[in-house]
Amino acid sequence: MKDSRLRNLWTRSHRDVAGYVHVRYYVRFTDWKGVRRLKFPAGDNLATAKQLRTKLLGQNASGYDFDHAQARKKTFFSWVDHWLTLTANKRSHQRDLYSCERLKQFFGDVRLDAVLPSYIEEYKNARLAEVTRLGRPVQPATVNRELACLRAMLILAARDGILPHAPAVSLLAENNKRDRIIGPQEFVDILNLLPIHMRPVWIVTRETGWRISEVIGLTWERIDLEQGTVSLRYWENKEQKSRVVPLSAIAQETLRAIYPGPRATGLVFLHKGKPLTYDQFSHQLRRRIFPELGLQDIRVHDLRGTFITEKAEEKWERKHVMAISGHQTEHIYTRYIKPRIESLRKVVESTTDWQRVGNTAVQGTPDSDESQRKD
C-alpha cells in the first residue's frame, strides 16, 4: 500500500560515491484548472516537503493562478528568442527574424503576461502609421506577417502553461490583389538596365512564371538541359509540392549561356563566385531601375502575374498553366489574371447581333425628329 505521507509527493534518489542514498522531494498535483503541476522542488527533508505541499494545496484550493507566477519569470525577449530557436527550420525563418525584431522594438522586454490585447491593437495602429524605406505606407499584409509570429509564440506559451490562455490576436483585412502586369517594352527596358549577372534571373522568371525566390534558389542538379526541363523539390517552394516543368527555348538558351559544363553542381546564379540573393536582386530593381524608368506602381512579383495573364489570354488549358506556375487552387490562380486593355478592347469591338442584321446608319438627332413631328 502506498504511504499516505507521500501523497502528492514525488521522490528522486541517488547514491553518492560513498554509498549514501540521498532523497529529494517534489510536490505534484492537479490544480483547480485541471492542469497537472509537476516537480515543485521541496528539498531533501520530508517534514519540509510536507509543509510546502500543505502550502501549495492550500493555494490551489483558494484558486491561486500558478501560471501567473510562472509568467512573471518569462520576459518577452527571452520567449521570442526561444520561439525562434524552435522554428529555425521554417522556410520563412528569415522573414520571422525581421518580424520579431519589429515586435521587440515596440513591446520591449516586458513580462510575457503584460502583452495584452489592447497592447497588440496599439501595435497595429503604430505599424500602419509608419512608412517603408521607400516612403510607402506599411501594408496590412506586412503587419499580418508580424502578428502571425506574435500569435504563434503566445499560443505556444499557453500550451506550455506559461500563460493561462493566449491573448486574442486578430489579423488585419488584406487587399493585396494586383492589377499590374509588365508590358513587353517595360520588360526589355528593365532587362537592359539590369547588371549582366542578373539578367538570366529576369528572363527565366518571365519564361516560367515562378517566384523570383524559386528561380534564384535553382541548382544545376535540378536542371536537365538535354531534356529541357527543370524541377523543384517540395521543400523549395511555397506549396511544398514537387514539380517538373519544361523550359522554353529562350529559357534553355539563357541557361546554356551560363552553364559551367558537365557535372555542374551548386546554385545556378552566382556573382563573383558568391550566391545571388533575393534581397540583392530586389534591391537593384526597387532602388535603382524602377525609379530610373519612372515605374512607380510596379512590384517584382508582377512578373508572375504577367506570365499567367499571357497564358490565360492565349487560351491554354488552365490546369496545365497551374502545373507550371505551381498554384494548387483556382481561387489563387485567378487572382493573378489581369486582362490587358488591348484584350478588353477586342471584346467590346467584336461584332454584335444588331450589326449582323444590318448596318443601319442613324440619321438626324432626337431633337430634329421631335421638331418634324410638331410640324
VEXLUMVEX-207230 format. One record per residue: z, y, x of N, C-alpha, C in turn; residue in one letter. Coordinates in steps of 0.001 Angstrom, whole numbers, padded with zeros to 6 digits, always signed. Example, Ala and Ser with C-alpha at 12.3 -4.5 7.8 and 13.67 -1.06 7.14 Angstrom:
<nodes>
+007800-005690+013190+007800-004500+012300+007800-003300+013200a/+007080-002250+012850+007140-001060+013670+007870+000030+012900s/
</nodes>
This chain:
<nodes>
+000000-001201+000859+000000+000000+000000+000000+001243+000889m/-000779+002232+000475-000875+003461+001252+000423+004238+001173k/+000860+004747+002319+002102+005516+002407+001951+006816+001621d/+002826+007035+000629+002734+008245-000196+003005+009508+000602s/+003684+009341+001731+003961+010522+002547+002676+011093+003152r/+001637+010265+003243+000382+010695+003861-000676+011090+002830l/-000260+011227+001578-001215+011656+000550-001755+013039+000916r/-003083+013198+000814-003782+014439+001181-003671+014767+002669n/-003258+013796+003458-003219+013987+004907-004169+012988+005572l/-004811+013451+006607-005734+012598+007357-005280+012608+008803w/-005192+011444+009398-004678+011348+010766-005787+010964+011735t/-005601+011452+012951-006523+011097+014031-005688+010831+015275r/-005857+009675+015871-005024+009298+017011-005873+008967+018222s/-005283+009159+019398-005945+008765+020642-004878+008378+021668h/-005242+007540+022606-004325+007068+023636-004671+007746+024962r/-003684+008322+025612-003923+009003+026882-003925+008005+028030d/-004118+008494+029254-004231+007616+030414-002928+006873+030708v/-001819+007443+030253-000526+006795+030491-000209+005747+029445a/-001052+005637+028414-000829+004631+027390-000107+005151+026168g/+000243+006435+026151+000937+007001+024989-000076+007334+023884y/+000326+007083+022641-000528+007366+021491-000156+008728+020911v/-001165+009587+020739-000953+010908+020163-001632+010967+018794h/-000930+011511+017834-001437+011603+016462-001530+013063+016062v/-002666+013424+015448-002833+014767+014901-003106+014634+013406r/-002562+015576+012639-002670+015544+011184-003607+016649+010685y/-004303+016326+009602-005183+017286+008933-004947+017169+007431y/-005043+018305+006736-004883+018311+005277-006267+018241+004644v/-006404+017406+003642-007679+017324+002920-007406+017130+001435r/-008227+017757+000603-008051+017669-000853-009294+018227-001522f/-009384+018036-002828-010461+018614-003636-009899+019831-004349t/-010513+021005-004140-009941+022236-004688-010295+022400-006159d/-009828+023491-006728-009986+023730-008171-011442+023951-008575w/-012333+024219-007594-013758+024379-007889-014519+023070-007751k/-013791+022014-007390-014435+020720-007215-015030+020512-005842g/-014730+021412-004901-015246+021313-003536-014279+020512-002686v/-014818+019563-001941-013987+018723-001080-013633+019496+000188r/-012345+019770+000381-011874+020513+001549-011341+019518+002582r/-011934+019537+003756-011589+018565+004775-011065+019243+006039l/-010156+018579+006721-009748+018910+008081-009145+020304+008233k/-008136+020624+007439-007296+021776+007760-006339+021320+008867f/-006442+021806+010096-005573+021325+011179-004095+021542+010845p/-003286+020498+011003-001864+020569+010646-000945+020177+011791a/-001469+020110+013026-000627+019826+014177-000324+018350+014355g/+000645+018067+015247+000970+016677+015573+002340+016245+015067d/+002931+017069+014199+004246+016751+013648+004110+016514+012160n/+004595+015365+011679+004427+015016+010270+005123+016014+009362l/+006322+016469+009719+007040+017422+008877+006272+018727+008745a/+005720+019199+009859+004928+020433+009827+003672+020239+008988t/+003046+019085+009131+001840+018803+008357+002142+018787+006867a/+003280+018251+006480+003651+018204+005069+003912+019600+004533k/+004491+020467+005360+004715+021846+004931+003396+022566+004673q/+002426+022370+005586+001121+023001+005395+000431+022431+004170l/+000581+021126+003948-000021+020511+002772+000544+021125+001505r/+001866+021306+001442+002504+021907+000268+001983+023317+000036t/+001823+024090+001115+001330+025457+001008-000107+025497+000480k/-000965+024672+001046-002375+024669+000634-002542+024179-000798l/-001817+023145-001183-001918+022654-002554-001379+023671-003542l/-000370+024428-003132+000144+025490-003996-000883+026600-004163g/-001559+026974-003055-002618+027983-003160-003744+027502-004056q/-004055+026234-003950-005123+025686-004787-004728+025715-006256n/-003474+025407-006551-003003+025412-007938-003054+026812-008534a/-002890+027836-007686-002930+029221-008174-004335+029813-008174s/-005347+029009-007836-006734+029478-007884-007165+030248-006654g/-006558+029992-005504-006924+030693-004281-008360+030332-003872y/-009125+031348-003457-010525+031127-003077-010603+030842-001578d/-010707+029590-001224-010794+029213+000180-012109+029651+000807f/-013179+029771-000007-014462+030235+000517-014365+031668+001000d/-013609+032497+000278-013474+033895+000660-012816+034004+002029h/-011813+033185+002242-011140+033221+003539-012080+032788+004650a/-012966+031818+004349-013904+031354+005360-014995+032386+005611q/-015430+033078+004546-016484+034079+004694-016025+035265+005525a/-014748+035573+005503-014224+036681+006293-014408+036427+007791r/-014530+035165+008166-014689+034834+009576-016149+034892+010010k/-017091+034933+009052-018504+034944+009367-019055+036361+009215k/-019761+036810+010241-020406+038116+010169-021888+037924+009879t/-022514+038994+009429-023923+038916+009069-024775+038571+010282f/-024505+039194+011411-025302+038935+012614-025205+037474+013040f/-023986+036924+013057-023820+035549+013517-024524+034566+012587s/-024497+034851+011276-025138+033931+010341-026658+034040+010400w/-027161+035242+010613-028613+035405+010779-029096+034623+011991v/-028390+034752+013100-028780+034023+014314-028696+032512+014103d/-027672+032081+013375-027534+030646+013087-028696+030155+012239h/-029068+030929+011227-030176+030541+010352-031496+030506+011120w/-031722+031462+011998-032954+031481+012792-033035+030269+013714l/-031898+029838+014225-031885+028647+015077-032260+027404+014278t/-031746+027307+013060-032033+026140+012218-033484+026097+011760l/-034125+027254+011660-035504+027335+011139-036510+027660+012231t/-036183+027338+013461-037040+027712+014596-038398+027016+014560a/-038513+025907+013832-039772+025165+013787-040700+025619+012666n/-040302+026607+011892-041170+027112+010827-042411+027768+011421k/-043543+027625+010725-044765+028274+011185-044621+029790+011153r/-043784+030281+010253-043605+031731+010110-042406+032239+010906s/-042003+031487+011933-040779+031863+012649-040888+033246+013291h/-042035+033552+013868-042206+034872+014490-042083+035981+013448q/-042644+035738+012270-042525+036729+011190-041082+036822+010723r/-040360+035710+010707-038949+035712+010314-038099+036507+011302d/-038433+036419+012587-037697+037181+013595-037809+038674+013321l/-039027+039117+012994-039238+040536+012677-038467+040922+011411y/-038531+040069+010384-037837+040359+009128-036331+040457+009345s/-035786+039553+010133-034338+039536+010370-033883+040755+011177c/-034735+041255+012065-034392+042483+012790-034281+043652+011823e/-035180+043701+010855-035111+044749+009824-033825+044630+009019r/-033464+043409+008671-032246+043185+007899-031009+043597+008698l/-030985+043267+009972-029849+043633+010816-029701+045143+010936k/-030840+045844+011065-030794+047291+011208-030155+047960+009991q/-030390+047394+008825-029867+048016+007606-028426+047584+007310f/-028164+046292+007311-026852+045788+006889-025784+045926+007978f/-026182+045897+009240-025191+045955+010303-024409+044652+010393g/-023440+044612+011284-022665+043384+011480-021448+043349+010554d/-021729+043385+009236-020668+043348+008236-020235+041904+007998v/-019144+041718+007254-018765+040376+006825-019857+039832+005914r/-020058+038544+005993-021138+037939+005216-020925+038122+003719l/-019667+038081+003264-019409+038239+001831-019525+039688+001376d/-019818+040609+002312-019995+042010+001935-021432+042322+001520a/-022325+041349+001662-023724+041540+001261-023815+041298-000239v/-023617+042343-001011-023580+042260-002470-024948+042605-003066l/-025200+042210-004323-026483+042532-004958-026809+044023-004946p/-025807+044882-005156-026068+046320-005142-026511+046784-003763s/-025945+046175-002731-026322+046490-001351-027764+046055-001086y/-028143+044934-001661-029508+044430-001498-030508+045357-002196i/-030146+045873-003366-031020+046812-004061-031212+048093-003247e/-030156+048547-002587-030276+049712-001714-031257+049433-000580e/-031227+048215-000073-032148+047840+000992-033602+047939+000517y/-033877+047431-000685-035236+047511-001228-035721+048957-001291k/-034892+049820-001856-035292+051220-002014-035504+051896-000667n/-034639+051583+000290-034757+052194+001609-036038+051747+002307a/-036378+050477+002193-037590+049977+002853-038852+050537+002210r/-038869+050635+000889-040053+051160+000208-040270+052643+000500l/-039219+053336+000903-039339+054760+001233-039842+054986+002661a/-039902+053932+003468-040348+054065+004851-041866+053990+004938e/-042383+054327+006110-043816+054230+006382-044012+053362+007615v/-045188+052766+007725-045504+051912+008863-045901+052763+010072t/-046194+052095+011179-046620+052797+012384-047933+053539+012176r/-048722+053085+011198-049996+053740+010909-049860+054826+009859l/-048626+055125+009456-048409+056178+008480-048603+055750+007044g/-048735+054461+006791-048919+053968+005424-047580+053570+004836r/-047424+053631+003511-046158+053202+002903-045963+051698+003055p/-044725+051286+003195-044407+049858+003295-044720+049183+001965v/-045458+048087+002015-045895+047401+000811-044815+046459+000275q/-044770+046254-001053-043802+045305-001632-043900+043914-001023p/-045106+043480-000657-045259+042146-000066-044501+042051+001251a/-044499+043121+002029-043769+043131+003297-042266+043020+003050t/-041771+043795+002092-040345+043763+001773-039955+042391+001226v/-040846+041791+000453-040546+040466-000117-040391+039393+000955n/-041164+039503+002044-041010+038522+003129-039615+038635+003738r/-039116+039858+003831-037774+040070+004374-036706+039612+003390e/-036922+039884+002116-035967+039440+001099-035927+037917+000996l/-037072+037276+001206-037110+035811+001165-036235+035213+002269a/-036261+035823+003450-035384+035368+004536-033918+035553+004160c/-033608+036722+003611-032230+037013+003220-031748+036023+002167l/-032576+035755+001178-032195+034820+000115-031966+033420+000671r/-032849+032975+001576-032719+031626+002136-031420+031472+002916a/-031063+032481+003711-029844+032353+004514-028581+032462+003652m/-028633+033220+002571-027477+033311+001679-027284+032018+000881l/-028389+031409+000479-028309+030126-000228-027719+029061+000693i/-028128+029085+001956-027581+028130+002917-026082+028337+003101l/-025646+029603+003140-024215+029885+003284-023432+029365+002085a/-024014+029472+000892-023338+028958-000306-023275+027430-000280a/-024327+026793+000168-024338+025332+000240-023329+024812+001262r/-023126+025581+002334-022172+025179+003362-020732+025540+003010d/-020534+026152+001845-019196+026506+001417-018649+027762+002055g/-019489+028524+002752-019027+029766+003376-018944+030885+002346i/-019855+030867+001384-019815+031801+000259-019573+031009-001022l/-018840+031580-001976-018619+030863-003239-019914+030658-004014p/-020823+031596-003883-022141+031487-004511-023085+032436-003781h/-024364+032191-003916-025356+033052-003266-025638+034261-004141a/-025537+035480-003594-025872+036671-004376-027335+036628-004831p/-027593+037192-005993-028957+037203-006523-029838+038115-005667a/-030982+037595-005276-031964+038374-004505-033283+038304-005256v/-033591+039339-006014-034834+039366-006786-035933+040019-005953s/-037141+039462-006051-038275+039978-005301-038998+041072-006069l/-039732+041877-005355-040498+042962-005955-041821+042430-006512l/-042339+043128-007499-043657+042772-008028-044716+043153-007002a/-045630+042225-006760-046678+042455-005762-048023+042657-006447e/-048790+043569-005907-050170+043771-006354-051037+043876-005109n/-051193+042724-004446-051894+042719-003168-053329+042216-003273n/-053865+042229-004488-055261+041836-004642-056155+042909-004040k/-057123+042488-003238-058008+043406-002550-059373+043419-003219r/-059978+044609-003315-061316+044750-003873-062311+045161-002802d/-061959+044968-001552-062774+045441-000437-063470+044274+000247r/-064752+044434+000510-065465+043486+001340-066100+044258+002484i/-066467+043537+003521-067058+044163+004699-068567+043960+004644i/-069305+045069+004509-070757+045005+004407-071412+044596+005715g/-072684+044186+005664-073388+043741+006880-073397+044792+007985p/-073659+046050+007631-073710+047092+008652-072319+047354+009231q/-071305+047335+008364-069935+047517+008857-069551+046393+009806e/-069949+045166+009453-069631+044023+010305-070242+044195+011696f/-071511+044612+011741-072200+044789+013025-071599+045948+013805v/-071260+047046+013115-070662+048195+013800-069331+047811+014452d/-068524+047050+013720-067238+046600+014268-067467+045655+015447i/-068446+044748+015286-068753+043786+016346-069136+044492+017642l/-069947+045554+017537-070413+046261+018728-069297+047009+019442n/-068248+047403+018707-067148+048146+019320-066051+047237+019862l/-066069+045964+019455-065055+045033+019948-065273+044727+021426l/-064193+044511+022175-064351+044028+023546-065100+042689+023540p/-065814+042401+024602-066671+041224+024647-065896+039945+024376i/-064662+039832+024897-063912+038579+024723-063397+038389+023301h/-063461+039450+022468-063003+039334+021083-064149+039122+020097m/-065370+039339+020525-066498+039227+019606-066688+037814+019050r/-066528+036764+019849-066670+035414+019258-065687+035148+018125p/-064474+035685+018214-063493+035500+017139-064002+036129+015849v/-064540+037326+015952-065050+038055+014785-066208+037289+014139w/-067090+036722+014966-068252+036008+014436-067829+034688+013786i/-067007+033903+014463-066600+032604+013923-065798+032784+012629v/-064976+033819+012574-064214+034090+011352-065150+034401+010190t/-066181+035201+010469-067151+035552+009421-067931+034321+008962r/-068215+033396+009869-069043+032243+009542-068272+031095+008903e/-066951+031121+008976-066146+030034+008395-065308+030476+007201t/-065007+031754+007101-064128+032220+006027-062676+031872+006275g/-062345+031493+007503-060965+031147+007832-060146+032403+008103w/-058847+032214+008156-057958+033299+008569-058135+033541+010066r/-057944+034796+010473-058061+035135+011885-057116+034282+012731i/-055890+034080+012234-054906+033309+013000-055353+031864+013186s/-056053+031287+012199-056550+029919+012324-057640+029833+013381e/-058507+030833+013410-059600+030839+014380-059053+031032+015792v/-058145+031984+015960-057592+032252+017288-056828+031046+017824i/-056256+030243+016951-055495+029081+017373-056328+027836+017651g/-057660+027929+017529-058518+026770+017757-058446+026298+019213l/-058517+024990+019384-058597+024394+020719-059910+023625+020836t/-060360+023407+022066-061623+022696+022279-061547+021257+021799w/-060346+020679+021750-060211+019319+021228-060603+019233+019757e/-060528+020337+019040-060827+020349+017607-062310+020636+017317r/-063057+020975+018354-064458+021373+018161-065381+020285+018700i/-066349+019889+017870-067361+018906+018263-068723+019592+018175d/-069200+020085+019304-070460+020824+019306-071660+019898+019102l/-071522+018627+019439-072624+017689+019207-072832+017456+017717e/-071727+017287+016995-071817+017097+015545-071853+018418+014791q/-071497+019495+015474-071476+020806+014817-070353+020939+013819g/-069155+020442+014175-068014+020507+013262-066785+021040+013983t/-065834+021502+013207-064543+021940+013717-063485+021449+012743v/-062339+021063+013251-061283+020514+012395-059984+021269+012594s/-059207+021308+011529-057867+021884+011570-056867+020806+011205l/-055811+020673+011984-054742+019743+011640-053813+020383+010619r/-053064+019555+009910-052303+020053+008766-051257+021083+009156y/-050703+020996+010362-049677+021960+010759-050270+023254+011314w/-051604+023346+011365-052245+024531+011920-052728+025501+010853e/-052462+025219+009583-052931+026113+008527-051864+026252+007458n/-052013+027280+006666-051018+027634+005663-050873+026558+004594k/-051996+025922+004231-051963+024911+003172-051359+023589+003641e/-051171+023427+004955-050641+022190+005541-051469+020978+005094q/-052784+021142+005226-053704+020067+004880-054829+020051+005903k/-055080+018886+006486-056145+018774+007480-057499+018938+006805s/-058450+019531+007547-059797+019653+007008-060811+019706+008156r/-061994+019183+007883-063107+019204+008828-064227+020014+008204v/-064758+020984+008952-065741+021918+008416-066961+021958+009331v/-068167+021904+008761-069369+022058+009596-069524+023511+010034p/-070062+023694+011201-070274+025036+011746-071706+025478+011495l/-071878+026741+011177-073216+027295+011021-073901+027369+012382s/-075220+027585+012367-075970+027663+013621-075477+028831+014479a/-075152+029956+013834-074672+031120+014585-073314+030835+015211i/-072428+030167+014460-071108+029837+014996-071225+028871+016172a/-072126+027884+016050-072321+026942+017150-072864+027641+018386q/-073819+028524+018193-074389+029267+019321-073331+030130+019988e/-072474+030736+019190-071408+031589+019729-070428+030784+020575t/-070048+029600+020081-069095+028768+020812-069713+028156+022063l/-070991+027804+021988-071650+027254+023179-071706+028291+024305r/-071804+029561+023927-071897+030607+024943-070615+030733+025763a/-069471+030298+025203-068200+030397+025933-067645+029014+026266i/-068446+027973+026045-067992+026605+026298-067823+026390+027801y/-066626+026026+028249-066396+025873+029696-066991+024615+030293p/-067393+023663+029468-068001+022447+029994-067386+021202+029391g/-067944+020035+029746-067434+018761+029191-065938+018580+029465p/-065304+017867+028561-063879+017564+028633-063010+018827+028648r/-063511+019873+028047-062727+021112+027964-061536+020896+027042a/-060406+021453+027405-059195+021347+026596-058541+022720+026509t/-057564+022808+025627-056818+024056+025510-057447+025030+024537g/-056856+026201+024443-057316+027222+023500-058730+027682+023816l/-059466+027991+022760-060863+028399+022906-060967+029846+023375v/-060166+030716+022767-060332+032144+023003-059273+032648+023981f/-059756+032990+025182-058889+033449+026249-059372+034803+026756l/-058487+035487+027467-058846+036729+028152-058127+036760+029489h/-058919+036702+030543-058372+036656+031901-057416+035486+032081k/-057792+034359+031476-057010+033147+031621-055805+033040+030717g/-055530+034073+029931-054374+034060+029035-054836+033959+027577k/-054034+033303+026712-054429+033154+025314-054553+034503+024601p/-055598+034635+023819-055750+035807+022967-054828+035649+021762l/-054074+036667+021426-053127+036580+020316-053641+037361+019106t/-053090+037013+017955-053460+037721+016723-053074+039190+016812y/-051903+039472+017388-051456+040856+017487-052404+041691+018337d/-052905+041126+019417-053850+041846+020266-055140+042146+019513q/-055636+041143+018801-056886+041308+018053-056713+042322+016922f/-055631+042160+016163-055384+043061+015040-055157+044488+015516s/-054427+044644+016625-054152+045982+017163-055452+046684+017551h/-056378+045935+018161-057658+046516+018578-058447+047041+017382q/-058399+046293+016282-059131+046713+015083-058439+047872+014383l/-057156+047736+014117-056452+048720+013293-056217+050037+014007r/-055946+049981+015302-055568+051193+016021-056730+051900+016697r/-057834+051197+016927-058940+051836+017637-060255+051828+016867r/-060701+050621+016466-062053+050502+015918-062156+051047+014497i/-061257+050647+013610-061322+051137+012234-061242+052666+012167f/-060292+053305+012861-060267+054782+012839-061525+055400+013442p/-062071+054802+014494-063264+055361+015128-064462+055334+014191e/-064529+054305+013330-065625+054199+012368-065309+054883+011046l/-064102+055430+010927-063718+056098+009690-063450+055147+008544g/-063061+053928+008849-062780+052926+007810-061287+052946+007501l/-060914+053636+006446-059502+053805+006112-058974+052746+005157q/-059866+052136+004377-059430+051212+003315-059746+049760+003653d/-059772+049422+004911-060181+048091+005327-059014+047353+005963i/-059008+046033+005812-057993+045177+006405-058688+044055+007178r/-057995+043507+008166-058556+042401+008942-058862+041213+008034v/-057988+040982+007071-058118+039811+006184-059286+039945+005216h/-059885+041143+005102-061006+041330+004178-062216+040494+004574d/-062274+040064+005811-063403+039247+006252-063419+037902+005534l/-062256+037391+005196-062152+036124+004456-062731+036297+003052r/-062372+037397+002395-062903+037661+001063-064400+037907+001083g/-064896+038478+002162-066334+038724+002286-067108+037416+002301t/-066639+036459+003067-067292+035144+003132-067297+034474+001761f/-066150+034467+001089-066033+033777-000200-066895+034468-001260i/-066903+035799-001268-067731+036531-002225-069211+036224-002020t/-069628+036186-000773-071029+035901-000460-071438+034522-000961e/-070598+033520-000733-070931+032167-001168-070896+032036-002687k/-069999+032768-003325-069946+032738-004792-071206+033363-005386a/-071680+034457-004799-072886+035109-005300-074131+034268-005044e/-074079+033441-004023-075211+032555-003733-075176+031297-004594e/-074186+031203-005492-074075+030108-006468-073797+028749-005825k/-073097+028739-004691-072728+027469-004097-071611+026817-004903w/-071560+025498-004856-070529+024749-005574-069149+025240-005143e/-068332+025569-006139-067032+026161-005836-066157+025235-005011r/-066120+023956-005338-065254+023033-004613-065692+022868-003166k/-066997+023071-002903-067477+022991-001527-067022+024201-000718h/-067084+025372-001319-066628+026582-000626-065126+026505-000384v/-064378+026002-001360-062929+025859-001203-062587+024861-000104m/-063403+023832+000053-063165+022856+001116-063336+023494+002491a/-064212+024474+002588-064418+025168+003865-063311+026186+004114i/-063008+026999+003093-062004+028057+003265-060579+027503+003302s/-060378+026326+002689-059049+025727+002698-058211+026037+001486g/-058779+026688+000468-057999+027002-000728-057714+025741-001536h/-056492+025655-002052-056069+024485-002815-056175+024696-004323q/-056088+025942-004777-056134+026228-006212-057230+027246-006506t/-057844+027113-007671-058898+028048-008055-058340+029436-008348e/-057079+029484-008740-056466+030785-009045-056475+031682-007802h/-056056+031146-006674-056041+031935-005446-057463+032164-004950i/-058302+031166-005090-059689+031284-004628-060408+032434-005333y/-060254+032512-006650-060974+033546-007401-060477+034954-007084t/-059255+035079-006556-058758+036405-006182-059539+036989-005012r/-060208+036132-004258-060974+036598-003106-062404+036987-003471y/-062826+036678-004692-064195+037004-005104-064229+038448-005593i/-065004+039290-004907-065090+040712-005235-066567+041072-005409k/-067073+041054-006641-068506+041319-006851-068932+042653-006234p/-070037+042625-005524-070565+043840-004913-071303+044664-005948r/-071407+045947-005700-072072+046839-006647-073541+046461-006824i/-074155+045947-005735-075551+045527-005839-075700+044364-006815e/-074755+043433-006772-074804+042290-007680-074555+042718-009122s/-073623+043649-009320-073355+044139-010677-074558+044903-011230l/-075260+045621-010350-076436+046376-010799-077526+045427-011277r/-077675+044295-010610-078680+043315-011035-078360+042777-012425k/-077067+042655-012732-076659+042153-014047-077039+043128-015147v/-076712+044413-014964-076972+045391-016031-078451+045731-016150v/-079209+045503-015080-080632+045846-015126-081502+044668-015560e/-080885+043525-015836-081675+042392-016302-082229+042672-017700s/-083334+042045-018047-084000+042280-019330-083109+041841-020487t/-082937+042719-021481-082127+042396-022651-083019+041979-023821t/-082403+041474-024901-083156+040914-026020-084054+041955-026689d/-083520+043173-026862-084321+044152-027616-085563+044565-026830w/-085501+044446-025475-086682+044773-024679-087754+043701-024822q/-087299+042480-025069-088275+041398-025236-089041+041543-026553r/-088385+042096-027573-089039+042266-028882-090159+043283-028779v/-089879+044369-028119-090913+045390-027970-090389+046576-027206g/-091222+047132-026381-090821+048276-025576-091034+049534-026396n/-090055+049809-027268-090172+050924-028208-089701+052205-027551t/-090535+053198-027533-090150+054491-026964-089477+055314-028050a/-088403+055957-027692-087669+056786-028632-088321+058162-028651v/-088827+058567-029805-089483+059863-029955-088526+060867-030560q/-088490+062052-029997-087663+063107-030550-086194+062903-030270g/-085385+063718-030962-083940+063667-030812-083318+063604-032185t/-082050+063229-032274-081394+063193-033594-081452+064536-034301p/-081367+065630-033577-081394+066945-034209-082753+067226-034827d/-083852+066857-034123-085191+067116-034657-085450+066263-035884s/-084962+065039-035887-085134+064172-037056-084417+064750-038263d/-083232+065288-038058-082474+065845-039169-083174+067072-039742e/-083800+067909-038873-084482+069114-039357-085712+068740-040158s/-086396+067623-039758-087560+067193-040513-087180+066714-041917q/-086005+066055-042048-085579+065584-043365-085238+066764-044290r/-084690+067841-043708-084374+069010-044535-085622+069672-045074k/-086691+069677-044239-087933+070288-044717-088544+069453-045848d/
</nodes>
